[in-house]
Amino acid sequence: MVIVARMVLLLGILLFSLGVAEVSSDLRIEEKEEDVIHVGQLVVRGVNRRLMQDIDCGGLCKQRCSVHSRPNLCNRACGTCCLRCKCVPPGTSGNREVCGTCYTDMTTHGNRTKCP
């Protein structure tokens, strides 16, 4: 009886692992160079993929916070806003409306604007 139970368990594990292997191989997405289209900072990957934005948050925030009185605090806040909103306004101050409501409406716990 114990041997039969072990055999059934092993058979179940084997079938399950084969099923998972099939699913994971179906999920593999291979991109060819011809499937990637660059449009300015925007990148379209594949035929049925949505428009994705590749942005260098570190470099853009370093430039944005270069003349700030507290550059470390500015870089940390800017990095958070950049990752969430996928945008950093041009220049060292102002121009926040360029990034839309995601950037302008984000606030701290004290209801102050978060994004520099």
Summary of the structure (lengths in Angstrom):
residues: 116
radius of gyration: 24.1
end to end distance: 69.5
largest distance: 76.5
contacts: 254
relative contact order: 0.09
helix: 53%
strand: 11%
